[in-house]
């Protein structure tokens, strides 16, 4: 009788463990990512991320600290990247009107109407916020993501061009390619999977390569109003708008 009383709970535990293991295996990694991304996006309010940026261009290597502030309500981004001497290399501000970037050392500035240009399309501020938080370049809605997922990731279109987001089963998609530019997530922050951020990026453009490493993430300190102002004491080169990158509307074979 004693053996039977011990064997029954043990058998029940083994059965439940087997069911849990089969259930976990049966869920596609893409669906797990969709759930995580939607949760992270819906719970995003504001943030500050700090780290380092290393830029490698033609005859140039520069490395220094960076700080980026973001707000979802209203959607805004503000950032500064500094050189080894502590002086600003680049400062930017992005809202619903477009993306403004200022290079103090070169005394030059440009404004991308509607959003940051990438390939034949652009990434509006809401897309940049989603990309920083979830690795996905548009606000992640599970139903839309499920209807558009392909074998290996997602596809986007803009002005007749196609971009791809590669997903290889990690916490975040691994690489976004838009024209001659790409953004690769190289690591995730040390949090549980529903609080983790992409914390390493490799950005490749026709003008050079930049590696970003995030060392601190603050979601508690609210940004102050003066933070969002970016004074540009030089003439600004305004570039024409490009259409935003959008998920391909038709379902694909999985």
WORA-V207025 format. One record per pair of residues at least 24 apart in sequence whose ideal C-beta (glycine too) atoms are under 7 Angstrom apart, sorted by the first residue. I is the first residue (numbers start at 0). J is the second residue. D is the distance in whole Angstrom. If there is no record, write none. Layout:
I,J,D  I,J,D
//
This chain:
28,168,4  29,148,5  29,166,6  32,166,7  33,139,7  33,141,5  33,144,5  33,145,6  34,141,7  35,192,6  35,193,6  36,133,4  36,135,6  36,139,4  37,139,5  37,140,7  37,141,5  38,193,6  39,132,6  39,133,5  39,193,7  40,129,6  40,132,6  40,133,6  40,138,6  40,139,5  43,71,5  43,132,5  44,71,6  44,72,7  45,69,6  45,70,5  45,71,7  45,221,6  45,222,6  46,216,7  46,217,7  46,218,5  47,217,4  47,220,6  48,213,5  48,216,5  49,214,6  49,215,4  50,211,6  50,212,5  50,213,4  50,214,5  51,212,5  52,80,5  52,209,6  52,211,5  53,209,7  53,210,5  54,207,6  54,209,5  55,207,6  55,208,5  56,206,6  56,207,3  57,207,7  61,88,6  63,88,7  65,211,7  68,222,5  68,226,6  69,128,6  69,131,7  70,222,6  71,128,6  74,124,5  74,125,5  74,128,6  75,124,7  75,227,6  76,124,6  76,127,6  76,128,7  77,226,6  77,227,6  77,229,7  90,229,6  92,227,7  92,229,4  93,124,5  93,127,6  94,124,6  95,124,6  99,229,6  101,229,7  101,231,5  106,233,5  107,233,6  108,231,5  108,233,6  108,235,5  108,236,7  109,235,7  109,236,5  109,238,6  110,235,5  110,237,5  110,238,7  111,238,5  112,237,7  112,238,7  112,239,6  112,240,4  113,240,4  113,241,7  113,243,7  114,243,6  116,238,7  116,241,5  117,177,4  117,178,7  117,180,6  118,160,6  118,162,6  118,177,4  118,178,3  118,180,6  119,157,5  119,158,4  119,160,4  119,178,6  119,241,7  120,157,3  120,158,6  120,160,7  120,177,7  120,241,5  120,242,6  120,243,6  120,244,4  121,241,4  121,243,6  122,244,7  123,243,5  126,243,7  132,196,7  134,171,3  134,172,5  134,184,5  134,197,5  135,172,7  136,164,7  136,175,6  136,244,6  137,246,6  143,246,6  146,250,5  147,246,5  147,247,6  147,250,7  147,251,7  148,253,7  149,251,4  149,253,7  150,253,6  153,246,6  154,247,5  155,244,4  155,245,6  155,246,6  155,247,7  156,245,6  156,247,6  157,241,7  157,242,5  157,243,7  157,244,5  157,245,7  158,241,7  158,242,5  162,244,6  170,195,6  171,197,5  177,244,7  179,205,5  180,204,5  188,213,7  188,216,6
//
